[in-house]
Amino acid sequence: MNKLKPPAQVIVALDVDSLEEARKLLDILYPQVTIFKIGAQVFTAFGAQLIDLVHKKGAQVFLDLKYFDIPNTVAGAVVAASRLKVKMLTLHISGGKEMLRAAVVAAGLEAKKNNTLAPLLIGVTGLTSSCANAQEVIALAETGISCGLDGVVCSAREAAILRKKINKDFLIITPGIRPEHSGADDQQRTATPLEAIKAGSDFLVIGRPILKSNDPLKTTNEILESMRL
């Protein structure tokens, strides 16, 4: 990997019930946290309003909608997401090579057309709420990277394996991050922030440990401190 690679970053999941709650969380956490994840639930509820809210604060968006459809539909979704100026977005690698390549081409053409940066395309290898076969994760990751994706989503358990198996620079986004002494909730493959970093993760997605905290900023600062190698 590039020796000048920046340190791992925390992405906070905006799994909230209202725009006002999102606004308060952004006010509390920014600029300690500069990237916020918008998933299916909150995007369905609030759509582009929430993306605009994050951008107006000065932060960036990780749009986690896990696109999985026919190539033309996914390509159109990627174009739409590009126009929303998200930093990165997810799509299921198991959607197939044709779908992945269509997404990569669409992102590139839209960026060239508008003279902007394309969003980072991140392939989902599996969900951290379920068990995964390491060989299947490796195969999916190799497929995604070979099709031009910028990175993959995987647990810390697979991150270290992928770093050894895939001889290319690519990003690893790891959900299921739980600070020490924190419950796993419905996640099967969890890791502490430091464990994930040591495994090779670039971005750590954290939701409930921060959202449910009585002091989200203090918890965030403790997590950031724990990430120091």
Buried (B, 14 or more C-beta within 10 A) or exposed (E): EEEEEEEBBBBBBBBBEEBEBBBEBBEBBBEBBBBBBBBEEBBEEBEEEBBBBBBEBEBBBBBBBBBBBEBEEBBBBBBEBBEBBBBBBBBBBBBBEEBBBBBBBBBBBBBEEEEEEBBBBBBBBBBBEEEBEEEEBBBBBBBBBEBBBBBBBBBBBBBBBBBEBBEEEBBBBBBBBBBEEBEEEEBBBBBBBBBBBBBBBBBBBBBBBBBEBEEBBEBBEBBBEEBEE
